[in-house]
Amino acid sequence: MAIPHSVLFPSGGTWFDTLHKTFDDVPVQANKDNAIPTSDFLEAAESLTTLFDVLGSVAFTPVKNDMIGNIKKVRDRQLAAPIESETLQSLVISELKTKKHTATEGLLWLVRALDFTSQGIRCNLQNPSDELSASFRTAYGNTLKPHHSFMVKPIFSAAMSATPYRKDFYAKLGDDQTKVDEAAGKWLEALEKQVSIMKQFQARKEAKW
């Protein structure tokens, strides 16, 4: 049974209006080596996982659950050492000093998943004739696939194949495509910036274990 549009977005608005926090709400501290506040980032990432509900297939359940699991790993470390974990960068550095890397590894996979999601949507917006399945397959090949085992790859391939038709997906994001494109662009720009910051940080020696 089709879900009424009103459940997915407010009248005259877009799905992005329903998010508890977006990456645009995360105050990146440019004067502090682009430090990213942990709580804000995790809340924005949690909000993003509802996108997989919009995609509307049980095939995306493992993808969503994987992201939620990695968010939990980071938050568990934050709760255990709040002073040292105010930003993502300080959380990683402080955890690695304890000779553990549970949250650090969880954050690495979370950033990869966010990169996959942002590249998939960006690719689709830039190629109006492409279906979502093609855009997400391209994004998967660029981000998660090189790091996945032969057992995990089929799970994600199934999710790519289960994406809805382009027109149906965008209809769930809003009934005014211009507003949807504008909101998606703003959301993506902030997400892409933070993914880029974290990828650069995670490539540093101090973020390795």
TORDRENVEX-750641 format. One record per residue: x, y, z of N, C-alpha, C in turn; residue number from 1; residue in one letter. Coordinates in nm, 3 decimals, decimal comma, always signed. Example, Ala and Ser with C-alpha at 12.3 -4.5 7.8 and 13.67 -1.06 7.14 Angstrom:
# residues 2
neast/nnorth/nup/caeast/canorth/caup/ceast/cnorth/cup/num/residu
+1,319/-0,569/+0,780/+1,230/-0,450/+0,780/+1,320/-0,330/+0,780/1/A
+1,285/-0,225/+0,708/+1,367/-0,106/+0,714/+1,290/+0,003/+0,787/2/S
***
This chain:
# residues 209
neast/nnorth/nup/caeast/canorth/caup/ceast/cnorth/cup/num/residu
+0,085/-0,120/+0,000/+0,000/+0,000/+0,000/+0,088/+0,124/+0,000/1/M
+0,056/+0,222/-0,081/+0,135/+0,344/-0,092/+0,123/+0,427/+0,036/2/A
+0,234/+0,485/+0,074/+0,234/+0,572/+0,192/+0,187/+0,712/+0,148/3/I
+0,092/+0,771/+0,219/+0,047/+0,906/+0,182/+0,163/+1,004/+0,186/4/P
+0,166/+1,094/+0,090/+0,274/+1,192/+0,084/+0,285/+1,271/+0,214/5/H
+0,173/+1,295/+0,280/+0,174/+1,378/+0,401/+0,261/+1,317/+0,511/6/S
+0,279/+1,184/+0,503/+0,362/+1,116/+0,602/+0,510/+1,146/+0,577/7/V
+0,543/+1,168/+0,450/+0,682/+1,185/+0,411/+0,729/+1,330/+0,412/8/L
+0,641/+1,421/+0,384/+0,682/+1,563/+0,386/+0,561/+1,652/+0,412/9/F
+0,584/+1,769/+0,475/+0,473/+1,860/+0,504/+0,419/+1,925/+0,377/10/P
+0,295/+1,965/+0,380/+0,233/+2,030/+0,264/+0,314/+2,152/+0,222/11/S
+0,349/+2,156/+0,094/+0,425/+2,269/+0,042/+0,574/+2,264/+0,074/12/G
+0,616/+2,158/+0,145/+0,755/+2,145/+0,183/+0,822/+2,026/+0,119/13/G
+0,932/+1,982/+0,178/+1,005/+1,867/+0,127/+1,039/+1,771/+0,241/14/T
+1,084/+1,654/+0,204/+1,128/+1,555/+0,303/+1,238/+1,611/+0,392/15/W
+1,321/+1,697/+0,338/+1,432/+1,754/+0,414/+1,382/+1,837/+0,533/16/F
+1,261/+1,889/+0,522/+1,202/+1,966/+0,632/+1,168/+1,878/+0,752/17/D
+1,159/+1,747/+0,730/+1,121/+1,656/+0,838/+1,240/+1,611/+0,921/18/T
+1,360/+1,641/+0,877/+1,480/+1,592/+0,945/+1,502/+1,665/+1,077/19/L
+1,533/+1,588/+1,180/+1,561/+1,645/+1,312/+1,681/+1,737/+1,305/20/H
+1,783/+1,697/+1,231/+1,903/+1,780/+1,212/+1,964/+1,745/+1,077/21/K
+2,007/+1,846/+1,004/+2,074/+1,821/+0,877/+2,222/+1,858/+0,892/22/T
+2,300/+1,818/+0,795/+2,444/+1,849/+0,802/+2,468/+2,000/+0,788/23/F
+2,370/+2,069/+0,735/+2,379/+2,214/+0,727/+2,371/+2,278/+0,866/24/D
+2,318/+2,202/+0,964/+2,306/+2,251/+1,101/+2,432/+2,222/+1,184/25/D
+2,527/+2,149/+1,127/+2,648/+2,111/+1,202/+2,752/+2,223/+1,190/26/V
+2,789/+2,286/+1,302/+2,882/+2,401/+1,298/+3,029/+2,358/+1,288/27/P
+3,078/+2,341/+1,167/+3,218/+2,305/+1,146/+3,306/+2,421/+1,195/28/V
+3,405/+2,390/+1,278/+3,490/+2,493/+1,337/+3,613/+2,517/+1,250/29/Q
+3,596/+2,605/+1,151/+3,701/+2,631/+1,054/+3,830/+2,681/+1,118/30/A
+3,817/+2,755/+1,228/+3,935/+2,811/+1,296/+4,005/+2,710/+1,386/31/N
+3,950/+2,588/+1,393/+4,010/+2,482/+1,475/+4,035/+2,358/+1,390/32/K
+4,100/+2,378/+1,276/+4,134/+2,269/+1,185/+4,010/+2,192/+1,141/33/D
+3,902/+2,267/+1,117/+3,776/+2,209/+1,070/+3,720/+2,101/+1,163/34/N
+3,734/+2,127/+1,294/+3,679/+2,033/+1,392/+3,527/+2,023/+1,377/35/A
+3,476/+1,900/+1,385/+3,332/+1,875/+1,368/+3,274/+1,827/+1,500/36/I
+3,175/+1,899/+1,556/+3,113/+1,859/+1,683/+3,049/+1,720/+1,672/37/P
+3,085/+1,634/+1,764/+3,040/+1,495/+1,759/+2,889/+1,480/+1,767/38/T
+2,826/+1,543/+1,866/+2,681/+1,527/+1,886/+2,602/+1,572/+1,764/39/S
+2,635/+1,688/+1,712/+2,564/+1,742/+1,595/+2,579/+1,651/+1,474/40/D
+2,700/+1,604/+1,452/+2,727/+1,518/+1,337/+2,649/+1,387/+1,347/41/F
+2,650/+1,326/+1,466/+2,581/+1,198/+1,483/+2,430/+1,215/+1,467/42/L
+2,375/+1,327/+1,515/+2,231/+1,351/+1,500/+2,195/+1,371/+1,353/43/E
+2,282/+1,439/+1,278/+2,257/+1,460/+1,135/+2,267/+1,327/+1,060/44/A
+2,362/+1,242/+1,102/+2,378/+1,111/+1,038/+2,256/+1,022/+1,067/45/A
+2,205/+1,029/+1,191/+2,085/+0,952/+1,226/+1,966/+0,998/+1,142/46/E
+1,953/+1,128/+1,122/+1,844/+1,180/+1,040/+1,857/+1,129/+0,897/47/S
+1,980/+1,125/+0,847/+2,003/+1,078/+0,709/+1,957/+0,934/+0,690/48/L
+1,968/+0,851/+0,793/+1,931/+0,710/+0,775/+1,784/+0,692/+0,739/49/T
+1,700/+0,792/+0,767/+1,559/+0,781/+0,729/+1,540/+0,788/+0,578/50/T
+1,645/+0,830/+0,507/+1,639/+0,831/+0,360/+1,618/+0,690/+0,307/51/L
+1,673/+0,592/+0,377/+1,659/+0,453/+0,333/+1,515/+0,404/+0,349/52/F
+1,440/+0,468/+0,440/+1,297/+0,438/+0,452/+1,222/+0,492/+0,331/53/D
+1,267/+0,609/+0,283/+1,205/+0,669/+0,164/+1,231/+0,581/+0,042/54/V
+1,350/+0,522/+0,036/+1,382/+0,433/-0,075/+1,291/+0,312/-0,075/55/L
+1,237/+0,278/+0,044/+1,122/+0,190/+0,053/+1,138/+0,044/+0,024/56/G
+1,257/-0,012/+0,040/+1,273/-0,155/+0,017/+1,343/-0,217/+0,137/57/S
+1,301/-0,339/+0,174/+1,366/-0,409/+0,284/+1,511/-0,440/+0,250/58/V
+1,546/-0,434/+0,122/+1,684/-0,459/+0,082/+1,779/-0,355/+0,141/59/A
+1,724/-0,238/+0,176/+1,808/-0,133/+0,233/+1,821/-0,144/+0,385/60/F
+1,749/-0,239/+0,445/+1,756/-0,255/+0,591/+1,898/-0,282/+0,640/61/T
+1,974/-0,372/+0,575/+2,112/-0,394/+0,621/+2,199/-0,270/+0,608/62/P
+2,175/-0,191/+0,504/+2,252/-0,068/+0,483/+2,224/+0,030/+0,597/63/V
+2,096/+0,048/+0,627/+2,056/+0,138/+0,734/+2,107/+0,089/+0,869/64/K
+2,090/-0,040/+0,895/+2,133/-0,095/+1,023/+2,284/-0,084/+1,043/65/N
+2,358/-0,098/+0,935/+2,503/-0,085/+0,941/+2,542/+0,057/+0,983/66/D
+2,476/+0,155/+0,925/+2,503/+0,295/+0,961/+2,466/+0,322/+1,106/67/M
+2,350/+0,274/+1,148/+2,305/+0,296/+1,286/+2,401/+0,230/+1,385/68/I
+2,451/+0,111/+1,349/+2,547/+0,041/+1,434/+2,677/+0,119/+1,450/69/G
+2,722/+0,180/+1,343/+2,846/+0,258/+1,350/+2,825/+0,389/+1,424/70/N
+2,708/+0,448/+1,411/+2,675/+0,567/+1,489/+2,680/+0,534/+1,638/71/I
+2,627/+0,418/+1,674/+2,627/+0,374/+1,814/+2,769/+0,357/+1,868/72/K
+2,858/+0,300/+1,787/+2,997/+0,280/+1,830/+3,063/+0,414/+1,865/73/K
+3,037/+0,514/+1,781/+3,095/+0,647/+1,805/+3,032/+0,710/+1,929/74/V
+2,900/+0,698/+1,939/+2,831/+0,759/+2,054/+2,869/+0,690/+2,186/75/R
+2,891/+0,561/+2,185/+2,933/+0,490/+2,305/+3,066/+0,545/+2,356/76/D
+3,157/+0,572/+2,266/+3,286/+0,630/+2,305/+3,266/+0,772/+2,358/77/R
+3,177/+0,847/+2,294/+3,150/+0,983/+2,338/+3,094/+0,984/+2,480/78/Q
+3,004/+0,891/+2,508/+2,944/+0,883/+2,642/+3,046/+0,838/+2,746/79/L
+3,140/+0,753/+2,704/+3,242/+0,702/+2,797/+3,349/+0,806/+2,828/80/A
+3,375/+0,895/+2,732/+3,479/+0,997/+2,751/+3,434/+1,129/+2,688/81/A
+3,332/+1,193/+2,749/+3,271/+1,312/+2,688/+3,365/+1,431/+2,667/82/P
+3,454/+1,455/+2,761/+3,544/+1,570/+2,750/+3,639/+1,555/+2,630/83/I
+3,690/+1,433/+2,613/+3,785/+1,407/+2,503/+3,715/+1,386/+2,369/84/E
+3,582/+1,382/+2,369/+3,508/+1,345/+2,248/+3,416/+1,454/+2,196/85/S
+3,445/+1,578/+2,230/+3,356/+1,687/+2,188/+3,352/+1,703/+2,037/86/E
+3,464/+1,672/+1,971/+3,467/+1,674/+1,825/+3,505/+1,535/+1,775/87/T
+3,472/+1,507/+1,649/+3,505/+1,376/+1,593/+3,655/+1,353/+1,594/88/L
+3,729/+1,458/+1,561/+3,874/+1,444/+1,553/+3,935/+1,414/+1,690/89/Q
+3,890/+1,485/+1,792/+3,946/+1,463/+1,926/+3,904/+1,326/+1,980/90/S
+3,784/+1,282/+1,944/+3,737/+1,149/+1,985/+3,830/+1,041/+1,930/91/L
+3,865/+1,052/+1,803/+3,953/+0,953/+1,740/+4,090/+0,953/+1,806/92/V
+4,149/+1,070/+1,819/+4,284/+1,080/+1,875/+4,288/+1,029/+2,018/93/I
+4,188/+1,064/+2,098/+4,187/+1,021/+2,238/+4,163/+0,871/+2,250/94/S
+4,075/+0,815/+2,165/+4,051/+0,671/+2,173/+4,175/+0,592/+2,134/95/E
+4,243/+0,636/+2,029/+4,361/+0,562/+1,983/+4,472/+0,561/+2,088/96/L
+4,474/+0,662/+2,172/+4,574/+0,667/+2,280/+4,549/+0,556/+2,383/97/K
+4,426/+0,505/+2,386/+4,393/+0,396/+2,480/+4,422/+0,259/+2,418/98/T
+4,476/+0,260/+2,297/+4,508/+0,137/+2,223/+4,383/+0,062/+2,178/99/K
+4,270/+0,132/+2,175/+4,146/+0,076/+2,122/+4,105/+0,155/+1,998/100/K
+4,022/+0,095/+1,914/+3,980/+0,166/+1,792/+3,839/+0,132/+1,749/101/H
+3,755/+0,090/+1,845/+3,617/+0,052/+1,812/+3,541/+0,169/+1,749/102/T
+3,542/+0,285/+1,816/+3,470/+0,403/+1,766/+3,538/+0,460/+1,642/103/A
+3,671/+0,458/+1,643/+3,748/+0,510/+1,529/+3,716/+0,432/+1,402/104/T
+3,709/+0,299/+1,416/+3,676/+0,215/+1,301/+3,529/+0,234/+1,262/105/E
+3,441/+0,248/+1,362/+3,300/+0,273/+1,334/+3,282/+0,403/+1,257/106/G
+3,357/+0,505/+1,296/+3,349/+0,635/+1,228/+3,401/+0,625/+1,085/107/L
+3,505/+0,547/+1,066/+3,559/+0,527/+0,931/+3,452/+0,469/+0,839/108/L
+3,382/+0,366/+0,887/+3,278/+0,303/+0,806/+3,156/+0,395/+0,790/109/W
+3,128/+0,474/+0,892/+3,016/+0,568/+0,883/+3,044/+0,672/+0,776/110/L
+3,165/+0,724/+0,773/+3,201/+0,824/+0,672/+3,196/+0,763/+0,532/111/V
+3,238/+0,640/+0,519/+3,229/+0,572/+0,389/+3,084/+0,558/+0,344/112/R
+2,996/+0,524/+0,438/+2,854/+0,509/+0,405/+2,792/+0,643/+0,368/113/A
+2,831/+0,749/+0,439/+2,781/+0,883/+0,407/+2,833/+0,927/+0,271/114/L
+2,957/+0,892/+0,241/+3,016/+0,924/+0,111/+2,939/+0,852/+0,000/115/D
+2,907/+0,725/+0,023/+2,828/+0,647/-0,073/+2,692/+0,712/-0,098/116/F
+2,625/+0,751/+0,009/+2,492/+0,811/-0,003/+2,498/+0,944/-0,077/117/T
+2,593/+1,028/-0,039/+2,602/+1,161/-0,101/+2,640/+1,150/-0,248/118/S
+2,731/+1,059/-0,280/+2,770/+1,043/-0,421/+2,655/+0,989/-0,505/119/Q
+2,576/+0,899/-0,445/+2,463/+0,843/-0,517/+2,360/+0,949/-0,553/120/G
+2,325/+1,031/-0,456/+2,226/+1,138/-0,480/+2,283/+1,244/-0,573/121/I
+2,408/+1,283/-0,552/+2,470/+1,385/-0,637/+2,476/+1,339/-0,782/122/R
+2,517/+1,215/-0,801/+2,525/+1,159/-0,937/+2,389/+1,159/-1,004/123/C
+2,285/+1,127/-0,926/+2,151/+1,121/-0,983/+2,098/+1,260/-1,018/124/N
+2,127/+1,358/-0,933/+2,083/+1,495/-0,960/+2,153/+1,552/-1,085/125/L
+2,279/+1,513/-1,103/+2,356/+1,565/-1,216/+2,325/+1,493/-1,347/126/Q
+2,260/+1,377/-1,336/+2,227/+1,299/-1,457/+2,077/+1,269/-1,458/127/N
+1,997/+1,366/-1,499/+1,851/+1,355/-1,492/+1,789/+1,238/-1,567/128/P
+1,865/+1,179/-1,659/+1,809/+1,066/-1,735/+1,843/+0,932/-1,670/129/S
+1,928/+0,933/-1,567/+1,968/+0,808/-1,503/+1,869/+0,765/-1,394/130/D
+1,848/+0,637/-1,384/+1,769/+0,583/-1,273/+1,857/+0,577/-1,148/131/E
+1,793/+0,571/-1,032/+1,867/+0,566/-0,906/+1,961/+0,447/-0,898/132/L
+1,918/+0,333/-0,951/+2,000/+0,213/-0,944/+2,136/+0,235/-1,009/133/S
+2,139/+0,304/-1,123/+2,265/+0,330/-1,192/+2,353/+0,426/-1,111/134/A
+2,292/+0,530/-1,056/+2,367/+0,629/-0,978/+2,426/+0,567/-0,852/135/S
+2,347/+0,486/-0,784/+2,396/+0,425/-0,660/+2,499/+0,316/-0,687/136/F
+2,488/+0,248/-0,800/+2,592/+0,148/-0,834/+2,726/+0,217/-0,858/137/R
+2,720/+0,331/-0,927/+2,842/+0,408/-0,950/+2,903/+0,453/-0,818/138/T
+2,816/+0,505/-0,730/+2,862/+0,553/-0,599/+2,919/+0,438/-0,517/139/A
+2,856/+0,322/-0,522/+2,902/+0,207/-0,445/+3,042/+0,165/-0,491/140/Y
+3,061/+0,164/-0,622/+3,192/+0,127/-0,676/+3,303/+0,223/-0,635/141/G
+3,265/+0,349/-0,614/+3,363/+0,453/-0,577/+3,393/+0,457/-0,427/142/N
+3,305/+0,400/-0,346/+3,317/+0,422/-0,202/+3,327/+0,293/-0,120/143/T
+3,219/+0,221/-0,103/+3,216/+0,106/-0,014/+3,269/-0,025/-0,075/144/L
+3,242/-0,045/-0,202/+3,273/-0,174/-0,265/+3,418/-0,218/-0,248/145/K
+3,518/-0,128/-0,266/+3,657/-0,171/-0,252/+3,692/-0,223/-0,112/146/P
+3,609/-0,189/-0,013/+3,637/-0,227/+0,126/+3,549/-0,344/+0,174/147/H
+3,454/-0,386/+0,091/+3,361/-0,492/+0,131/+3,412/-0,631/+0,094/148/H
+3,378/-0,728/+0,177/+3,414/-0,867/+0,150/+3,319/-0,926/+0,045/149/S
+3,355/-1,041/-0,005/+3,270/-1,106/-0,107/+3,136/-1,147/-0,048/150/F
+3,127/-1,156/+0,086/+3,000/-1,191/+0,149/+2,907/-1,071/+0,160/151/M
+2,965/-0,953/+0,174/+2,885/-0,831/+0,194/+2,841/-0,771/+0,060/152/V
+2,924/-0,781/-0,039/+2,894/-0,718/-0,169/+2,757/-0,755/-0,225/153/K
+2,715/-0,883/-0,219/+2,582/-0,919/-0,273/+2,467/-0,851/-0,200/154/P
+2,485/-0,826/-0,068/+2,380/-0,759/+0,010/+2,359/-0,618/-0,042/155/I
+2,469/-0,548/-0,068/+2,459/-0,412/-0,118/+2,415/-0,409/-0,265/156/F
+2,458/-0,508/-0,341/+2,414/-0,516/-0,481/+2,263/-0,534/-0,489/157/S
+2,208/-0,612/-0,396/+2,063/-0,633/-0,391/+1,992/-0,501/-0,361/158/A
+2,052/-0,421/-0,272/+1,993/-0,291/-0,239/+1,993/-0,199/-0,361/159/A
+2,103/-0,201/-0,438/+2,110/-0,117/-0,558/+1,998/-0,154/-0,657/160/M
+1,977/-0,283/-0,670/+1,875/-0,331/-0,764/+1,733/-0,301/-0,716/161/S
+1,718/-0,279/-0,586/+1,585/-0,258/-0,528/+1,545/-0,111/-0,519/162/A
+1,630/-0,021/-0,571/+1,595/+0,121/-0,565/+1,469/+0,149/-0,647/163/T
+1,386/+0,242/-0,601/+1,263/+0,273/-0,675/+1,294/+0,349/-0,804/164/P
+1,193/+0,359/-0,889/+1,210/+0,441/-1,009/+1,236/+0,585/-0,967/165/Y
+1,315/+0,651/-1,046/+1,353/+0,790/-1,018/+1,231/+0,877/-0,988/166/R
+1,131/+0,872/-1,074/+1,013/+0,960/-1,058/+0,939/+0,932/-0,927/167/K
+0,934/+0,805/-0,887/+0,865/+0,770/-0,763/+0,943/+0,817/-0,641/168/D
+1,075/+0,807/-0,647/+1,160/+0,851/-0,535/+1,147/+1,001/-0,513/169/F
+1,160/+1,080/-0,620/+1,155/+1,225/-0,604/+1,016/+1,273/-0,564/170/Y
+0,913/+1,197/-0,603/+0,776/+1,233/-0,562/+0,760/+1,218/-0,411/171/A
+0,839/+1,128/-0,350/+0,833/+1,110/-0,205/+0,911/+1,218/-0,130/172/K
+0,994/+1,291/-0,202/+1,074/+1,397/-0,138/+1,002/+1,531/-0,138/173/L
+0,902/+1,545/-0,223/+0,827/+1,670/-0,229/+0,746/+1,679/-0,357/174/G
+0,642/+1,763/-0,357/+0,560/+1,772/-0,478/+0,601/+1,888/-0,568/175/D
+0,703/+1,963/-0,526/+0,758/+2,071/-0,609/+0,904/+2,038/-0,636/176/D
+0,934/+1,991/-0,758/+1,069/+1,943/-0,789/+1,174/+2,052/-0,773/177/Q
+1,137/+2,177/-0,799/+1,233/+2,287/-0,782/+1,274/+2,301/-0,636/178/T
+1,176/+2,291/-0,546/+1,205/+2,298/-0,402/+1,289/+2,178/-0,358/179/K
+1,257/+2,061/-0,413/+1,332/+1,940/-0,378/+1,477/+1,954/-0,421/180/V
+1,499/+2,000/-0,544/+1,635/+2,016/-0,596/+1,714/+2,116/-0,512/181/D
+1,648/+2,224/-0,473/+1,714/+2,328/-0,394/+1,751/+2,275/-0,255/182/E
+1,656/+2,206/-0,191/+1,681/+2,151/-0,057/+1,787/+2,041/-0,062/183/A
+1,779/+1,956/-0,164/+1,878/+1,848/-0,178/+2,017/+1,904/-0,201/184/A
+2,025/+2,009/-0,282/+2,154/+2,071/-0,311/+2,219/+2,128/-0,186/185/G
+2,140/+2,195/-0,104/+2,190/+2,255/+0,021/+2,235/+2,146/+0,118/186/K
+2,154/+2,043/+0,131/+2,184/+1,929/+0,219/+2,311/+1,859/+0,174/187/W
+2,320/+1,835/+0,044/+2,435/+1,765/-0,011/+2,564/+1,843/+0,005/188/L
+2,558/+1,972/-0,017/+2,678/+2,056/-0,009/+2,741/+2,046/+0,130/189/E
+2,658/+2,054/+0,233/+2,708/+2,045/+0,370/+2,760/+1,904/+0,400/190/A
+2,687/+1,803/+0,355/+2,728/+1,665/+0,378/+2,861/+1,637/+0,308/191/L
+2,873/+1,678/+0,185/+2,995/+1,654/+0,108/+3,116/+1,724/+0,171/192/E
+3,094/+1,844/+0,222/+3,203/+1,918/+0,287/+3,255/+1,842/+0,409/193/K
+3,162/+1,791/+0,491/+3,203/+1,722/+0,613/+3,264/+1,585/+0,583/194/Q
+3,213/+1,517/+0,482/+3,273/+1,390/+0,441/+3,416/+1,414/+0,393/195/V
+3,436/+1,520/+0,317/+3,570/+1,554/+0,267/+3,665/+1,585/+0,382/196/S
+3,619/+1,663/+0,479/+3,701/+1,697/+0,596/+3,743/+1,570/+0,670/197/I
+3,646/+1,480/+0,692/+3,675/+1,358/+0,768/+3,765/+1,263/+0,689/198/M
+3,748/+1,253/+0,560/+3,834/+1,166/+0,479/+3,979/+1,214/+0,483/199/K
+3,996/+1,345/+0,479/+4,131/+1,402/+0,487/+4,192/+1,375/+0,624/200/Q
+4,111/+1,391/+0,729/+4,159/+1,366/+0,864/+4,194/+1,218/+0,882/201/F
+4,106/+1,129/+0,833/+4,127/+0,986/+0,851/+4,246/+0,933/+0,773/202/Q
+4,292/+1,011/+0,677/+4,411/+0,971/+0,599/+4,540/+1,008/+0,673/203/A
+4,528/+1,087/+0,778/+4,647/+1,128/+0,854/+4,699/+1,013/+0,942/204/R
+4,827/+1,019/+0,971/+4,891/+0,918/+1,054/+4,828/+0,912/+1,194/205/K
+4,790/+1,028/+1,248/+4,735/+1,033/+1,385/+4,598/+0,966/+1,398/206/E
+4,533/+0,941/+1,281/+4,400/+0,877/+1,283/+4,405/+0,728/+1,249/207/A
+4,528/+0,675/+1,234/+4,543/+0,534/+1,198/+4,566/+0,448/+1,322/208/K
+4,533/+0,321/+1,310/+4,561/+0,229/+1,421/+4,637/+0,107/+1,369/209/W
***
